[in-house]
Amino acid sequence: METIQLAHGGGGYLTHELIRAEILSRFGNGPLAHLPDGATLPNPGGTLIFTTDSFVVQPLFFPGGDIGELAVYGTANDIAVCGGRPLWLSLAMILEEGLPLATLRRVLDSIQRATTRCDITIVTGDTKVVPKGQCDGLYLNTAGIGVRRPGFQPGVNTLRTGDVILVSGTLGDHGAAVLAARGQVPLLNGPRSDTGPVQNLVESIGTHAPHIRFMRDPTRGGLAAVLNEIVEGLPLGIRMEEAALPLTPEVRAVAELMGLDPLHLPSEGRIVAVCAPEAADAILASWRTLPEGRDACRIGQVTGDAGRVILMTLAGGKRLVDQPRGELLPRIC
């Protein structure tokens, strides 16, 4: 069986052969073709958005996704929720000695499909190999650059009482799927990750962009982390309706079995948006025309309860939704 050797990271023949055979064969038709130390990119005009992220998810493959597409979508989505259109991506890989080349090829093929779907180009990168036992198979780092779309100027400083909280789909699917894939949850036909791009959802907002106060993808820490981040230090709060939360039976089951709050489970293909009330119905209607937005819904609104995120429970009571404490779900992305 073909495997990654330490010499693949040594800069010599095997390094160049790996790059030529496995990387340039997939991504070498653009700026990456001549392997420059840095990408020289045309500025299409407008405000540039830059982000970076690292991916250490375990296992590498899980129901609904894998580390490769997670890296592309995660980085592209960070640009998208800033109101941007993703354009360029870097790809850095840390490979462990002994990693089967078949595994690397499967991940690279997934990256290739995801970049095509996002219409984003890999323009630079790096590959390192570490001795066996010093890396859990494969780690990825990506950085992305995009340009801001017209009309978007999101910022928590624009929030007002009465603004509406929207989510583009069901919540917590990614976290539940990874937990199930680790064998920690004995479920048949369990949850599938929602890993996917959100830029079509952002683009569909169109002329309502000036009404967007805030957007974020609820990754680590889930919805609870995002909402607490929104109101931190502000004279505003958020009230949610438990009955409105879009949670699948599979996610609810995983959360119950693991003793977790489903609001702490991450998603990797969803948007949490705060918008002016007059635009909420139109944005929801636009999202629901897309496959990735078919379960979009309104879950709450901005209130005057300074710094507090409150859940109105099905039983008619109130529950304070806290920021997640500690690393409840390590290696989730």
N, C-alpha and C positions, 0 to 999 in steps of 0.2 A: 504493500500500500504506500502511495506517495504521501510524504509528510513534510512539514516545515522543518528545516534544519537551521542551526545557529548561523551558518554561512549565508543563509538567505538575507540576513540583516547586516552582513559585513561590507557591503559596498562593492563587491566584486562580481564575478560572472553570474553566480546564482542570484544575487540581488537584481541584476539587470535582466536576467532571464525571467524572474518572477514578475518584474514590472512589465516587461514586454508581453509575456504570454498571458498574464492574468489581469493586468490593470489597463495597459494601453489598448489591448484587444477589445476592451469594453468602453473605455472613456477617452481614447486618444484621438478623436476626430476634431477636437477644438483646441483651446489654448493649452491643454495639457500635453499635446503631441510632442513638443520639443523638451519637455521636462525642465522648465525654468525653475530657478530657486524661488521666484515669486511671480504671481500672475499679473500681467499688465492688462487691465480691463477698461473698455470704453465706458465713460459715464453717460448714461442715457438722459441725464438731466433730472432735476428734482432732488429731494432729500434721500440720502442713502441710509439704510438700516443695516447694522452689522451685529451678528450674534455668534456665539460658539457654545458647544456642549460636548460632553463625553458620555459614552454609553458602555455600561458594564453589566447589562441585564443577564440574569441567569435563571433559566436556561437560555441558550442562544436562540432556540426556536420554541415557539409557544403557540397555542391555538389563536389563529387570526393574525400572526405576524412573526417577525424575527428581528435580530439586532440590526440587520442591514437596513431594512425599510424603516425601522424605528429611528435610526440615526438620520436618515434623509427627511422623513416627515417631521420628526421632532424639531430639527433646525429650521426647515422651511416654515413650519407652523409658528415658530417664535417670531419670524419676520412677518408673517401674515397677520398675526393678532396685534402687531404694531401698526397695522394699516398698510403693510408693504407687499410688494410683489417680489417673490424670491427669484434671483437671477443666477447667482454663482455660489458654488460650494467647494470647500476644501475637504479632503478625506485623509485622515491619518490613522494608521493601523498599528497596534501592538499585538504581535503574534507570538504564541508560545511554541517553543520547540516541540515537535511531535504532533502539532495540529494537523489533522488530515487535510490534504489539499482539496479533497472533495467538499469538506466543510467550508473552506475559504471560498471555493468556487460558488457554492450555493449562496453564501452571503453576498458575494460580489454580484451575482446575477440578480439577487433581490434588490440590491442598491441600484443596479442599472434600470430595472423596471420602475422603481420609485422615482428616480430622477427624470425618467421619461414622462411619467404621470404628472410630476410637478413642473415640468418644463424648466428644469434647473440644470446647469452645466457644472460638472466637476472640473475645476481649473487648476488645482494644485493639490499636493498631498505629500505623505511621508509614510514610510514603512520601517518598523523596527521589529526585531526578533529577540526574545529573552529566553534564558534557559528554562527547561522544563521545571514546573513547580513554582515559577515566579510570575505567572499570569494564568488566569483561568480560561485558557483557550484563545480568546480573542477579545480585545478591547478596541473601540473606535472613538475617534474624536473628529468632529466636524465643525466648521465655521461657515457661516453663510452671509451673503451680502444681497440686499434687495433695494428697491427704490419705492418710496412712499407713494401710494395711490392718491389721486386727487380727492380732496375733501376731508380726509381723515386727519384729525388732530386729537386723538384720545389722550386723556389725562385725568387722574383722580381729582385734580383741583377744579374740574368742571362739573362734578357731581352736584345734584340738587335733590332736595326732598321730593318724593313722588316719582323719581326716575324708576324705570322698570328693569328687573333682572331677567335676562333670557339665557337659556342654554340650548345648544344646537342639537342635542340628542341625549341618549341615555348615559348615565354617569357610572364611573367605577369599573367599567368593563375590563380595562387593561389590567388594573391591579388584581382583580379577581381571577382573570385568566392566567396570569403569571403564577399566582399562588397555587392555582389548581395544577398547573403544569409541573410544579415542583413536587407534586405528590403530597402536598400538605392538606389537601382537601379531597376526601374520597367521594367524588361526584362523577357520575356518568353523564355524558352530554352536557358538560359544564360550560361556563362562560367562554366567550371568544373576545380577544382584544379588539378594541375599536381603533387600533393603529391605522392612521390614514391622514391624508392632507386636508387642510381646512381653507385653502386659498379660494376655492370656488364659493364657499360660504361668505368669505369676506368680499369677494368681487360682486356677489349678488346683492350686497347692501346698496351698491350704486349711489344714487342721488341722496340717499338717506345717511351717507357717511358723516355729514356735519352733526347729526343727532346722536352719534356714538360717543359716549363719555369714557368708556373703558372697555378693553377686550383682553382676554387672557385665555390660554389653554390650561385646563386644570390638571396638570401633571402631578409631580410629587406633592403630597399633602392633600390632593383632591380639591373638591369644591370648598371645603372648610378653610383650607389655607388661602385660597384665592379671595374669598369674601372677607376674611379677617385682614388680609393685606390691603384690600380696598379701603376699609374704614379706619385703619390704624392712624391715629393722630388727627383724625377729622372729627368735627362736631356732628357727625352723621352716623347712622347705623343701618342695618339691613334686617328686614323681616321676611322670612320664607314660609311657605305653606307646605307642610309635609305631604299633604295629599297631591301636590303638584309635582313632586320630585319624580323624574323619570328614571326609575331603577328597575332593572329586569328581575324576574324571579331568581335567576341564576346568581346574580350579584347579591341579592338579599340573602340567599342561602349561604354563600361563601362568608359573607359578613357575620351571619349568625353563628355559623360553625366555628369561625375563628375568633369570635368575640370582638369584632372590629366595627367601628362606625363606618357605614358605607360612604359617608360624606368625606372620609379620609382616604378613600381608595382613588388612585389616579386614573385619569383618562388620557389617551394619546391621539385622539382625533376629534376633539370637541372644543367648542368655544363657549366661554362665559362672557356675556356682554351686558353692559349697563347702557341703556339708551333713554332718550327723552320719551315720555309716555305717548306723545302724538305719533311717534314713528314705530312703536312696538309691533302693532298688528301688521304693518307693511313689511317689516323685516322678517317677522315670523312667516308670513305668506311666501316671501322669496326663498327663505331657507327650506320650507317644506316642499318646494318644487324640485329639490335636489335629493338624490338618494342618501347622501350623508346628513341631510337635515330633515328627514321625514318625521323624526320624533322631537323636533324642536318645540319648546314650550316656554311659557312664562312661569317663573317660580317664586317671584317676590318683588319687593320694591325697597327703595331707599327711604329711611325714616330719620327722625331727629334724635334717636337713641345713641348718643355719642359713643363710637367705638364698639358697639355691641352688635353681634349677629345672633338673631333670635329665630328659632324654629317654632312655628305654631303647630303643635302635634295633632295627630288624628283624634286623640282623646280630649282635645279642647284646652290643653295646657300650653305652657311655654317651656322651651329648653334653650339654654345658652349653648351656642355652637362655638367651641374653643378652637384655637390654633392647635394642630397636632403636636404632641410632645414627643421628642426623641425620634429615632429612626424606626418606625413601626414596620416598614416594608422595605428592607434593604435590597439592593440589586434589582430594582424594579424597572430601571431604564438605563 
